[in-house]
Amino acid sequence: MSKDSGKGKKTKKDALRWVLSYLGPHKGIFIPSLIALFLTAGLSLSFPLLLKDLIGNPADAWRNGINADDVLAKSNQTARLMAALLALQAFIGFWRVQGFIRSVEGALNDLRRDIFQHLVKLPVPFFQNERSGAVSNRVFADLGVVRETFLSTLPQAIRQTVILIGGLTMILLFSWKLSLVMLATIPVVVLAVALFGRRVRRYSKEAQDALAESGSVMEETVQNIADVKSFANEPLERKRYDSALASVLNVSIKGSKVRGAFLSFIIFAMFGAITFVTWYGSRMLANGEIDSTAFTAFIVFSIFVGASLGSFPEIITQFQTTSVAAERLHTIMAESPEQDGGQPVGSLRGALDFDQVEFLYPSRPDSPVLRDLSLHVSPGQRVAIVGPSGAGKSTIFSLILGFHRPQSGRVLFDGRDAATLDLAGLRKQLAVVPQEVLLFGGSVRENIAYGRPGASLEEIEEAAKKANAHDFIASLEQGYETTVGPRGVKLSGGQRQRIAIARAILADPKILLLDEATSALDSESERLVNEALERLMQDRTSLVIAHRLSTVRHADRILVVNHGRIVESGSHEELMALGGTYKLLAETQLS
């Protein structure tokens, strides 16, 4: 066996052990439910034992000339005992099911919570490398598999294992000769499980991946439904989704052939063995080597054993699928989170420095985005960043927000290296107003309060007034409780921008980042947004990315970025007089 193969098996075991560990805090309920499960499974073995008395004893009595009334009385007693055992089994089963559901659902809630908490701590590049919706769809599907296994497959596996072991023990007691014939099939079944199980697991993983991909296509289409309809691309999206579903179906059909072959083999082996054992036992019965009661018991227990064996292909398949799901969930949890902890930030003054920063994206190692970039922004200063597309402007913002870390050089806040500071504490003193505002699907109030959770309605309204948003919010049918729709689609671009500004005002940041905040607005919306931005930028460090140079003419300083470097720096007048890149950009826009 190769080292990689051994490592892979260890990873799968670790993943399953990790998932099962979530039952630990709920063991006070889970273990008694498990004991109850073993008990009810054991009680189910009493029925074939009693059935042989109901069926076999009258036959032996008739053959041996025993009084019919005595036989009937014994049969009635056996029936009453079976009814009592049924009632006991039903009573225990009621509490066992409740206990299983409570403990398993509690464990799954803990697992969901931990996965979500870990997901939101993962760095931005992780999500940039994943397709929209792929992570959420994969997690949702995998947790569904784990839930099905814990609630259904695990109890089924325990029950069938108890019945299998108990049944084999009983048939050995009734006839060792017939038992040897039955047991001869077990090694064949075990070998088949080993051979088929590996292929079933492979197809299970491919099916889950294909299903997650189809979910991603649906989510992307729904999220971008306006673009889909505006380009009349419904047929294209249908084709994409049909292609994804075809992959799911194709993998499922391939997997079904393996599972079907596995099941067919088990059925053939099981019923073939029962048929042969019944034939062989009838010869023993005819020769007086076994009485009818023992033979009846043996046949009934053999049927129980066979049925138990017949359920194992589906159980094993589900466990294989769960192994894949657990491994994928464990892989997500193994992803390194963002920097956690660090020195307390305290209250920032607002000074910002880039000290010889070099940065490139791992996916493009031969194309540095920022090259030996240095800049200084004083507290309260307004600095505009301009330049052609792809010059590195948005990357500067990503480094300020800590979405990425430079390969060399430092980003400094008040002279302290950002890499040594508590990232969450740092971000609480930053605020961003992006070019494309994507709101959450709740109310206007909730979206503004996102800047400072727990803010009062009065504080939210005051922030909205400063953002020139209060009047339009008040005119809405439900005011601040109006739902904005998925991603804020019920509001116009200017309205979404003003809600984003109100959110930033409520956050009261020390450093404000404006990324093309007015580029897609009409003139009236732009006027209202610019008024709000003026209030927002008052007395705080502000960095503004803009393609429209008319919006940055009054900045304290303008930085011209090109090919990852600052090529010019100064006021609007100074840069125009310089006659360089800035003047060329300005004249291009004017023309």
C-alpha positions as CSV (number, residue, x, y, z in Angstrom):
1,M,0.0,0.0,0.0
2,S,1.3,3.4,-0.9
3,K,1.9,6.2,1.7
4,D,-0.7,8.3,0.0
5,S,-3.3,5.5,0.3
6,G,-2.5,5.1,4.0
7,K,-2.8,8.8,4.6
8,G,-6.1,8.9,2.7
9,K,-7.6,6.1,4.9
10,K,-6.3,7.9,8.0
11,T,-8.0,11.1,6.9
12,K,-11.3,9.3,6.4
13,K,-11.1,7.8,9.8
14,D,-10.2,11.1,11.3
15,A,-13.1,12.8,9.6
16,L,-15.6,10.1,10.8
17,R,-14.2,10.3,14.3
18,W,-14.5,14.1,14.2
19,V,-18.2,13.9,13.2
20,L,-19.0,11.3,15.8
21,S,-17.2,13.4,18.5
22,Y,-20.2,15.8,18.3
23,L,-22.3,13.2,20.0
24,G,-20.1,13.4,23.1
25,P,-21.9,16.4,24.8
26,H,-25.2,14.6,24.2
27,K,-24.1,11.2,25.5
28,G,-26.4,11.5,28.5
29,I,-29.3,11.0,26.0
30,F,-27.6,9.2,23.2
31,I,-26.1,6.3,25.3
32,P,-29.4,5.3,27.0
33,S,-31.0,5.5,23.5
34,L,-28.3,3.3,22.2
35,I,-28.9,0.8,25.0
36,A,-32.6,0.9,24.3
37,L,-31.8,0.2,20.6
38,F,-29.8,-2.9,21.5
39,L,-32.6,-4.0,23.8
40,T,-35.3,-3.7,21.2
41,A,-33.1,-5.4,18.7
42,G,-32.5,-8.2,21.1
43,L,-36.3,-8.4,21.8
44,S,-37.0,-8.8,18.1
45,L,-35.0,-12.1,18.3
46,S,-37.5,-13.5,20.7
47,F,-40.2,-13.6,18.0
48,P,-38.6,-16.3,15.8
49,L,-37.9,-18.2,19.0
50,L,-41.6,-18.0,19.9
51,L,-42.7,-18.6,16.4
52,K,-41.1,-22.0,16.3
53,D,-43.3,-22.9,19.3
54,L,-46.4,-21.7,17.5
55,I,-45.5,-23.6,14.3
56,G,-43.2,-26.4,15.3
57,N,-44.8,-27.6,18.6
58,P,-48.3,-28.4,17.1
59,A,-46.6,-30.5,14.4
60,D,-44.5,-32.4,16.9
61,A,-47.5,-32.9,19.1
62,W,-49.6,-34.3,16.3
63,R,-46.8,-36.6,15.4
64,N,-46.3,-37.7,19.0
65,G,-50.0,-38.0,19.9
66,I,-50.1,-35.2,22.5
67,N,-53.6,-33.9,23.5
68,A,-54.8,-31.1,21.2
69,D,-56.2,-29.1,24.2
70,D,-52.8,-29.0,25.8
71,V,-51.2,-27.9,22.5
72,L,-53.8,-25.1,22.1
73,A,-53.3,-23.9,25.7
74,K,-49.6,-23.7,25.1
75,S,-50.1,-21.9,21.8
76,N,-52.3,-19.3,23.6
77,Q,-49.7,-18.8,26.3
78,T,-47.1,-18.3,23.6
79,A,-49.3,-15.8,21.8
80,R,-49.9,-13.8,25.0
81,L,-46.2,-13.7,25.7
82,M,-45.5,-12.4,22.1
83,A,-48.2,-9.7,22.6
84,A,-46.6,-8.6,25.9
85,L,-43.1,-8.5,24.3
86,L,-44.5,-6.5,21.4
87,A,-46.0,-4.0,23.8
88,L,-42.7,-3.8,25.7
89,Q,-40.8,-3.3,22.5
90,A,-43.2,-0.5,21.3
91,F,-42.9,1.3,24.7
92,I,-39.1,1.2,24.6
93,G,-39.0,2.1,20.9
94,F,-41.1,5.2,21.6
95,W,-38.5,6.6,24.0
96,R,-35.6,5.4,22.0
97,V,-36.7,7.3,18.9
98,Q,-37.2,10.5,20.9
99,G,-33.8,10.1,22.5
100,F,-32.1,9.5,19.2
101,I,-33.7,12.5,17.6
102,R,-32.9,14.8,20.5
103,S,-29.3,13.8,20.8
104,V,-28.5,13.6,17.1
105,E,-30.3,16.8,16.2
106,G,-28.5,18.5,19.1
107,A,-25.1,17.2,17.8
108,L,-25.9,18.3,14.3
109,N,-26.8,21.8,15.5
110,D,-23.4,22.0,17.2
111,L,-21.8,20.7,14.0
112,R,-23.7,23.3,11.8
113,R,-22.8,26.1,14.2
114,D,-19.1,25.2,14.2
115,I,-18.9,24.9,10.5
116,F,-20.6,28.2,10.0
117,Q,-18.4,29.9,12.6
118,H,-15.4,28.5,10.9
119,L,-16.6,29.5,7.4
120,V,-17.0,33.2,8.3
121,K,-13.5,33.1,9.8
122,L,-11.9,31.9,6.6
123,P,-9.9,34.4,4.5
124,V,-11.4,36.1,1.5
125,P,-9.2,34.2,-1.0
126,F,-10.9,30.9,0.0
127,F,-14.3,32.3,-1.2
128,Q,-12.7,33.9,-4.3
129,N,-11.5,30.5,-5.4
130,E,-14.9,28.9,-5.0
131,R,-17.9,29.3,-7.3
132,S,-20.8,31.3,-6.0
133,G,-23.0,29.0,-3.9
134,A,-20.7,26.0,-4.2
135,V,-19.6,26.1,-0.5
136,S,-23.1,26.6,0.9
137,N,-24.6,23.9,-1.4
138,R,-21.9,21.4,-0.6
139,V,-22.1,22.0,3.2
140,F,-25.9,21.7,3.1
141,A,-25.9,18.5,1.1
142,D,-23.1,16.9,3.2
143,L,-24.9,17.8,6.5
144,G,-28.0,16.2,5.1
145,V,-26.1,13.0,4.4
146,V,-24.7,13.0,7.9
147,R,-28.2,13.6,9.4
148,E,-29.7,10.7,7.4
149,T,-26.9,8.4,8.6
150,F,-27.2,9.3,12.3
151,L,-31.0,9.2,12.4
152,S,-31.7,6.3,10.2
153,T,-28.7,4.3,8.9
154,L,-26.8,4.0,12.2
155,P,-29.8,2.6,14.2
156,Q,-30.6,0.3,11.3
157,A,-27.0,-0.9,11.2
158,I,-27.0,-1.6,15.0
159,R,-30.3,-3.4,14.8
160,Q,-29.3,-5.6,11.9
161,T,-26.0,-6.4,13.4
162,V,-27.6,-7.5,16.6
163,I,-30.1,-9.6,14.7
164,L,-27.3,-11.1,12.5
165,I,-25.1,-12.1,15.4
166,G,-28.0,-13.3,17.5
167,G,-29.6,-15.2,14.6
168,L,-26.3,-16.9,13.8
169,T,-25.9,-17.9,17.4
170,M,-29.3,-19.4,17.5
171,I,-29.0,-21.4,14.4
172,L,-25.7,-22.8,15.7
173,L,-27.6,-24.0,18.8
174,F,-30.4,-25.6,16.8
175,S,-28.2,-27.4,14.3
176,W,-24.5,-27.1,13.9
177,K,-24.6,-29.1,10.7
178,L,-27.0,-26.8,8.9
179,S,-25.2,-23.8,10.4
180,L,-21.9,-24.7,8.7
181,V,-23.7,-24.6,5.3
182,M,-25.2,-21.2,6.1
183,L,-21.9,-19.8,7.5
184,A,-20.0,-20.9,4.3
185,T,-21.6,-17.9,2.5
186,I,-20.3,-15.3,5.0
187,P,-16.7,-15.0,3.7
188,V,-18.1,-14.6,0.2
189,V,-20.3,-11.8,1.3
190,V,-17.5,-10.1,3.2
191,L,-15.2,-10.3,0.2
192,A,-18.0,-8.8,-2.0
193,V,-18.4,-5.9,0.5
194,A,-14.7,-5.1,0.3
195,L,-14.6,-5.2,-3.5
196,F,-17.9,-3.3,-4.1
197,G,-17.5,-0.8,-1.2
198,R,-14.5,1.0,-2.7
199,R,-16.3,1.6,-6.0
200,V,-19.5,2.6,-4.3
201,R,-17.5,5.3,-2.3
202,R,-15.9,6.7,-5.4
203,Y,-19.3,7.1,-7.2
204,S,-20.8,8.6,-4.0
205,K,-18.2,11.3,-4.0
206,E,-18.6,12.0,-7.7
207,A,-22.4,12.2,-7.2
208,Q,-22.2,14.6,-4.3
209,D,-19.8,16.8,-6.2
210,A,-22.1,16.8,-9.3
211,L,-25.1,17.7,-7.1
212,A,-23.2,20.6,-5.5
213,E,-22.3,21.8,-9.0
214,S,-26.0,21.8,-10.1
215,G,-26.9,23.7,-6.9
216,S,-24.3,26.3,-7.8
217,V,-25.7,26.8,-11.3
218,M,-29.2,27.3,-9.8
219,E,-27.9,29.8,-7.2
220,E,-25.9,31.8,-9.7
221,T,-28.9,32.0,-12.1
222,V,-31.2,33.2,-9.3
223,Q,-28.7,35.7,-8.0
224,N,-28.2,37.2,-11.5
225,I,-31.8,36.8,-12.8
226,A,-31.9,40.4,-14.0
227,D,-28.9,39.8,-16.3
228,V,-30.3,36.5,-17.4
229,K,-33.6,38.1,-18.5
230,S,-32.1,41.3,-19.9
231,F,-30.0,39.1,-22.3
232,A,-32.8,36.7,-22.9
233,N,-30.5,33.9,-21.8
234,E,-33.1,31.7,-20.2
235,P,-32.4,28.9,-22.8
236,L,-28.6,29.2,-22.0
237,E,-29.3,28.8,-18.3
238,R,-31.6,25.9,-18.9
239,K,-28.9,24.3,-21.0
240,R,-26.3,24.9,-18.2
241,Y,-28.6,23.4,-15.6
242,D,-29.6,20.5,-17.8
243,S,-25.8,19.8,-18.4
244,A,-25.2,19.8,-14.6
245,L,-28.2,17.5,-14.0
246,A,-27.0,15.2,-16.8
247,S,-23.7,14.9,-14.9
248,V,-25.6,14.1,-11.7
249,L,-27.7,11.5,-13.5
250,N,-24.8,10.0,-15.3
251,V,-22.8,9.5,-12.1
252,S,-25.9,8.2,-10.3
253,I,-26.6,5.6,-13.1
254,K,-23.0,4.4,-13.0
255,G,-23.1,4.1,-9.2
256,S,-26.5,2.4,-9.4
257,K,-24.9,-0.4,-11.6
258,V,-22.4,-1.1,-8.9
259,R,-24.9,-0.9,-6.1
260,G,-27.4,-3.0,-8.1
261,A,-24.7,-5.6,-8.8
262,F,-23.8,-5.6,-5.1
263,L,-27.5,-6.0,-4.0
264,S,-28.2,-8.7,-6.6
265,F,-25.2,-10.7,-5.5
266,I,-26.3,-10.5,-1.8
267,I,-29.9,-11.5,-2.7
268,F,-28.7,-14.4,-4.8
269,A,-26.2,-15.6,-2.2
270,M,-28.7,-15.1,0.7
271,F,-31.8,-16.8,-0.9
272,G,-29.6,-19.4,-2.6
273,A,-28.2,-20.3,0.8
274,I,-31.6,-20.4,2.4
275,T,-32.9,-22.6,-0.4
276,F,-30.0,-25.0,-0.1
277,V,-30.3,-25.1,3.7
278,T,-34.0,-25.7,3.5
279,W,-33.5,-28.5,1.0
280,Y,-30.7,-30.1,3.1
281,G,-32.7,-29.6,6.3
282,S,-35.7,-31.4,4.8
283,R,-33.6,-34.4,4.1
284,M,-32.3,-34.3,7.7
285,L,-36.0,-34.0,8.9
286,A,-37.0,-37.0,6.8
287,N,-34.1,-39.0,8.2
288,G,-34.9,-38.1,11.8
289,E,-31.7,-36.1,12.3
290,I,-33.7,-33.1,13.4
291,D,-37.2,-32.6,14.8
292,S,-39.8,-30.2,13.2
293,T,-39.6,-27.6,16.0
294,A,-35.8,-27.2,15.7
295,F,-36.1,-27.3,11.9
296,T,-38.8,-24.6,12.0
297,A,-36.7,-22.5,14.3
298,F,-33.7,-22.9,12.1
299,I,-35.6,-21.8,9.0
300,V,-37.2,-18.8,10.7
301,F,-33.9,-17.6,12.1
302,S,-32.2,-18.2,8.8
303,I,-34.8,-15.9,7.2
304,F,-34.0,-13.3,9.8
305,V,-30.3,-13.7,9.2
306,G,-30.8,-13.5,5.4
307,A,-33.0,-10.4,5.7
308,S,-30.4,-8.8,7.9
309,L,-27.6,-9.6,5.4
310,G,-29.8,-8.2,2.6
311,S,-30.0,-4.8,4.3
312,F,-26.2,-4.4,4.6
313,P,-25.6,-3.3,1.0
314,E,-27.7,-0.2,1.5
315,I,-26.3,0.4,4.9
316,I,-22.7,0.1,3.7
317,T,-23.5,2.4,0.7
318,Q,-24.9,5.0,3.1
319,F,-21.8,4.8,5.3
320,Q,-19.6,5.2,2.3
321,T,-21.5,8.3,1.3
322,T,-21.3,9.6,4.8
323,S,-17.5,9.0,4.9
324,V,-17.2,11.2,1.8
325,A,-19.5,13.9,3.3
326,A,-17.6,13.8,6.6
327,E,-14.2,14.1,4.8
328,R,-15.4,17.1,2.8
329,L,-16.7,18.8,5.9
330,H,-13.5,18.0,7.7
331,T,-11.6,19.5,4.8
332,I,-13.4,22.8,5.2
333,M,-12.7,22.8,8.9
334,A,-9.0,22.1,8.2
335,E,-8.8,25.3,6.1
336,S,-6.7,27.9,8.0
337,P,-8.8,30.8,9.3
338,E,-7.8,34.5,9.1
339,Q,-5.3,35.8,11.6
340,D,-6.9,35.5,15.0
341,G,-5.8,37.5,18.1
342,G,-2.9,39.9,17.9
343,Q,-2.2,43.1,19.8
344,P,-5.3,45.2,20.9
345,V,-5.8,48.0,18.4
346,G,-7.1,50.6,20.8
347,S,-8.6,53.8,19.2
348,L,-6.9,54.7,15.9
349,R,-5.9,58.2,15.1
350,G,-6.2,57.4,11.4
351,A,-2.7,57.4,10.1
352,L,-2.1,54.9,7.3
353,D,1.2,53.8,5.6
354,F,2.3,51.4,3.0
355,D,6.0,50.6,3.4
356,Q,7.6,49.1,0.2
357,V,4.7,46.8,-0.3
358,E,5.0,44.0,-2.9
359,F,1.9,41.9,-3.6
360,L,0.8,39.3,-6.1
361,Y,-2.1,36.9,-6.2
362,P,-1.1,33.2,-5.8
363,S,-3.1,32.3,-9.0
364,R,-0.9,34.8,-10.9
365,P,2.6,34.4,-9.5
366,D,4.3,35.9,-12.6
367,S,2.1,39.1,-12.5
368,P,2.8,41.3,-9.4
369,V,-0.1,43.7,-8.7
370,L,1.8,46.1,-6.4
371,R,5.5,46.8,-6.8
372,D,7.5,48.5,-4.1
373,L,4.5,50.7,-3.2
374,S,5.0,53.3,-0.4
375,L,2.5,55.9,0.7
376,H,1.6,57.9,3.7
377,V,-1.8,59.2,4.7
378,S,-2.1,61.6,7.7
379,P,-5.0,61.4,10.1
380,G,-8.1,63.2,8.7
381,Q,-6.6,63.5,5.2
382,R,-8.6,62.9,2.1
383,V,-6.6,61.0,-0.5
384,A,-7.9,60.0,-3.9
385,I,-6.5,57.0,-5.8
386,V,-6.9,57.1,-9.6
387,G,-5.4,55.2,-12.5
388,P,-6.4,52.9,-15.3
389,S,-8.2,49.6,-14.7
390,G,-6.0,46.9,-13.4
391,A,-3.5,49.3,-11.9
392,G,-3.9,47.9,-8.4
393,K,-6.3,50.4,-6.8
394,S,-8.8,47.9,-5.4
395,T,-5.9,45.7,-4.2
396,I,-4.7,48.6,-2.0
397,F,-8.2,48.5,-0.3
398,S,-8.0,44.7,0.1
399,L,-4.7,45.0,1.9
400,I,-6.0,47.8,4.1
401,L,-9.0,45.6,5.0
402,G,-6.7,42.6,5.7
403,F,-8.3,40.5,3.0
404,H,-4.8,39.7,1.8
405,R,-1.3,40.1,3.2
406,P,1.6,41.5,1.2
407,Q,4.4,39.2,0.1
408,S,6.9,41.8,1.4
409,G,6.7,45.2,3.0
410,R,4.2,46.4,5.6
411,V,0.8,48.0,6.0
412,L,0.9,50.3,9.0
413,F,-1.9,51.8,11.1
414,D,-0.6,54.7,13.3
415,G,2.9,53.3,12.8
416,R,2.0,49.7,13.9
417,D,2.3,46.8,11.5
418,A,-1.2,45.5,10.6
419,A,0.1,41.9,10.8
420,T,0.6,42.2,14.6
421,L,-2.8,43.8,15.3
422,D,-6.1,42.1,16.2
423,L,-7.8,41.9,12.8
424,A,-11.4,42.1,14.0
425,G,-10.6,45.1,16.3
426,L,-8.9,46.8,13.3
427,R,-11.8,46.3,10.9
428,K,-14.3,47.7,13.4
429,Q,-12.5,51.1,12.9
430,L,-12.7,50.8,9.1
431,A,-15.8,51.2,6.9
432,V,-16.3,50.7,3.1
433,V,-18.8,52.1,0.7
434,P,-18.4,50.0,-2.4
435,Q,-19.3,50.6,-6.0
436,E,-21.9,47.9,-6.0
437,V,-23.9,47.7,-2.8
438,L,-25.3,44.3,-2.0
439,L,-27.7,44.5,0.9
440,F,-28.9,41.7,3.1
441,G,-32.5,40.4,2.5
442,G,-33.9,41.9,5.7
443,S,-35.3,45.3,6.5
444,V,-33.9,48.7,5.9
445,R,-33.4,49.1,9.6
446,E,-31.4,45.8,9.9
447,N,-29.2,46.8,6.9
448,I,-28.3,50.1,8.4
449,A,-27.8,48.6,11.8
450,Y,-25.2,46.2,10.3
451,G,-22.7,49.0,10.7
452,R,-23.2,48.8,14.5
453,P,-25.4,45.9,15.7
454,G,-27.5,46.9,18.7
455,A,-27.9,50.5,17.6
456,S,-31.2,52.1,18.7
457,L,-33.8,53.2,16.1
458,E,-33.1,56.9,17.0
459,E,-29.4,56.3,16.1
460,I,-30.3,54.5,12.9
461,E,-32.6,57.4,11.9
462,E,-30.0,60.0,12.7
463,A,-27.5,58.1,10.5
464,A,-30.1,57.9,7.7
465,K,-30.7,61.6,7.9
466,K,-27.0,62.4,7.5
467,A,-26.9,60.0,4.5
468,N,-29.8,61.8,2.8
469,A,-31.7,58.5,3.1
470,H,-34.4,59.3,5.8
471,D,-36.9,60.9,3.4
472,F,-37.1,58.1,0.9
473,I,-37.1,55.5,3.8
474,A,-40.0,57.3,5.5
475,S,-41.9,57.3,2.2
476,L,-41.8,53.5,2.0
477,E,-44.9,51.7,3.0
478,Q,-43.4,50.2,6.1
479,G,-40.7,52.8,6.7
480,Y,-37.6,51.4,8.3
481,E,-39.2,47.9,8.5
482,T,-39.5,47.6,4.8
483,T,-37.8,44.5,3.4
484,V,-35.2,45.3,0.7
485,G,-35.4,42.0,-1.1
486,P,-32.5,39.7,-2.0
487,R,-29.4,41.8,-2.3
488,G,-31.5,44.9,-2.1
489,V,-33.2,44.5,-5.5
490,K,-36.3,46.4,-4.3
491,L,-34.3,49.6,-4.0
492,S,-32.6,51.8,-6.7
493,G,-28.9,52.1,-7.0
494,G,-28.9,55.5,-5.3
495,Q,-31.1,54.3,-2.5
496,R,-28.8,51.3,-1.8
497,Q,-25.7,53.7,-1.9
498,R,-27.3,56.0,0.7
499,I,-28.2,53.0,3.0
500,A,-24.6,51.9,2.7
501,I,-23.4,55.4,3.6
502,A,-25.9,55.4,6.6
503,R,-24.4,52.1,7.7
504,A,-20.9,53.6,7.5
505,I,-22.0,56.7,9.4
506,L,-23.4,54.5,12.1
507,A,-20.2,52.5,12.3
508,D,-18.3,55.8,12.9
509,P,-15.0,54.6,11.4
510,K,-11.6,56.2,11.8
511,I,-10.7,55.3,8.2
512,L,-13.2,55.4,5.4
513,L,-12.8,53.6,2.1
514,L,-14.9,54.7,-0.9
515,D,-14.7,52.5,-3.9
516,E,-16.3,54.2,-7.0
517,A,-19.3,55.1,-4.7
518,T,-21.0,57.4,-7.3
519,S,-19.9,55.9,-10.6
520,A,-23.2,54.3,-11.6
521,L,-25.6,56.9,-10.4
522,D,-27.8,59.5,-12.2
523,S,-27.0,63.2,-11.6
524,E,-29.7,63.7,-8.9
525,S,-28.7,60.5,-7.0
526,E,-25.1,61.5,-7.4
527,R,-25.7,64.9,-5.8
528,L,-27.5,63.4,-2.8
529,V,-24.8,60.7,-2.4
530,N,-22.0,63.3,-2.7
531,E,-23.7,65.5,0.0
532,A,-23.9,62.4,2.3
533,L,-20.3,61.5,1.5
534,E,-19.1,65.0,2.4
535,R,-20.7,64.6,5.8
536,L,-19.3,61.1,6.2
537,M,-15.7,62.1,5.3
538,Q,-15.7,65.1,7.7
539,D,-12.8,64.8,10.2
540,R,-11.8,61.3,9.3
541,T,-9.2,59.7,7.1
542,S,-10.7,59.0,3.7
543,L,-9.3,57.1,0.7
544,V,-11.4,57.4,-2.5
545,I,-11.0,55.3,-5.6
546,A,-12.6,57.1,-8.6
547,H,-12.5,56.9,-12.3
548,R,-14.5,60.1,-12.7
549,L,-11.8,62.7,-11.9
550,S,-14.4,65.4,-11.4
551,T,-15.3,63.6,-8.1
552,V,-11.7,63.9,-6.7
553,R,-10.6,67.3,-7.7
554,H,-11.0,68.7,-4.1
555,A,-9.1,65.8,-2.4
556,D,-6.1,66.9,-0.2
557,R,-3.9,64.7,-2.4
558,I,-4.3,62.6,-5.5
559,L,-2.3,59.4,-6.1
560,V,-1.9,58.2,-9.6
561,V,-1.3,54.4,-9.7
562,N,-0.2,52.6,-12.8
563,H,1.3,49.1,-13.1
564,G,1.3,48.7,-9.3
565,R,3.3,51.8,-8.6
566,I,2.5,55.4,-7.5
567,V,3.7,57.3,-10.6
568,E,2.4,60.7,-9.6
569,S,1.2,62.4,-6.4
570,G,-0.2,65.9,-5.6
571,S,-3.2,68.1,-5.8
572,H,-5.4,68.4,-9.0
573,E,-3.7,71.6,-10.0
574,E,-0.2,70.3,-9.4
575,L,-0.9,67.1,-11.4
576,M,-2.4,69.0,-14.3
577,A,0.7,71.3,-14.4
578,L,2.9,68.2,-14.3
579,G,1.5,67.1,-17.6
580,G,1.8,63.4,-17.0
581,T,-0.5,60.4,-16.6
582,Y,-3.2,62.3,-14.6
583,K,-3.4,65.1,-17.2
584,L,-3.8,62.4,-19.9
585,L,-6.6,60.7,-18.0
586,A,-8.3,64.1,-17.4
587,E,-8.1,65.1,-21.1
588,T,-9.3,61.7,-22.2
589,Q,-12.4,62.1,-20.0
590,L,-13.1,65.6,-21.1
591,S,-12.8,64.6,-24.8
